[in-house]
Amino acid sequence: MLFSRDYRRPFWLGFAHALLVVVYVLFVTLISLQLKYLYQGEIAPLIQMAVGFFLVILSAAMCGWLIFFEPIKSILQQHFKAGTVMLLSTIGWLFVFLTVFIMGLVMTMA
């Protein structure tokens, strides 16, 4: 019953949102790692910290929107089960991606 036809769409939407979160985090990580090389030490550390703080706030907002907005919208529209399935699916897929990433790091370190 949990993954009947009515709940397949929220389950795969959760996967898509988790994938978007991973892609966004990788993109922001690449940008933040390349900031000092991008300007080659020409900008002050204060500006680097300000850009870093902006990226942290923007990332929190984007990840919060991708993870929580659609499930909460579904719950508020009286679709409690669909919203719950989507939220748990997104968090579950993020956990799977994190586990695969950590296992990949462990395998490369050994």
N, C-alpha and C positions, 0 to 999 in steps of 0.2 A: 504494500500500500504506500510505503514511503516514496518509492520511485515509480509510481504509476504514471500514466500518460500526462496527468495534470501537473506533475512535478518534474518531468524531464527537462522542460525548458528552463525553470529556475536553476536546476542542477548544472546544466551546461552554461548558463549565463554566469554562474558562480565561477566555473572554470575560466571563462573568457575574462572576467574581472580579475581573477587571480593572475592570469597571464599578463594582463595589462599592468598590474601592479609590479610584477617582476620586471617587465620591460622598462617601465618608468624608473624603477629604482636603479637598474643597470645604467640607464641613460644619465640620471643625475649623478651617479657614482663616477662615471667617466668624465662628466663635466667638472666635478669637484676635484678629481685627481689631476686634471689637466690645467686647472686655473693658474698654478704657479708657472707652468711651462708656457702657457698661452701668452702671458704678459712678460715673461722672462725677468721677473723681479722688478719691473718698472712701477708697479702699484704698491701702495703702502699696505702693511699687514692689517691695518684697520679696515681698509676697503675689502681685503680678502675675507676678513671675519664678517663684515656686513653682507657680502654676497653669500657666504656660507650660511649665515643665519637666515637670510631670505630663502635659500634653497631648502633649509630644514623646515621652515614654516610652510612653504609651497608644497613640499613633499608630504607633510602631515595632512594638509588640506586635500591634496589629490588622492592619497591613499585612503583617507577617511571617506571621501566621496565614493571612491570605487568599491570600498568594502561595505560601507554601512548605508548609503543613501537609498539604493534600490530596495533592499530588504525592509528598511523602515517605511518607505513609501508603500510597499505591498502590505505591510502590517497595518498601517493607518487606513488603507482602503479595504480592511476587513478580510484580507487574504493572509491569515496568520501562518498557515502551513507552508504556503509558497514562499513567503518571506523568510521563514525559519530555515527551509531547505536551502534557499539561496545563500543566506548568511553562513550556515554551517558548511555548505559546499565551498564557498570562497575561502573560509578559514581553513578548511581541510586541505584544499588544493595548495594553499600557501604553505601549510605544514609539510605537505609532500615535496614541494619544490625546495623548501629549506632543508629537508632531510637529504634529498638528492645532492644539493649543493655541499652540505657538510660531509657526506660520504665521498663526494668527489675530491674535496680538500684532503680528507684522511687518506684516500688512495694515492694522491699525488705526493703526500708527505712521506709515505712508507717506502 
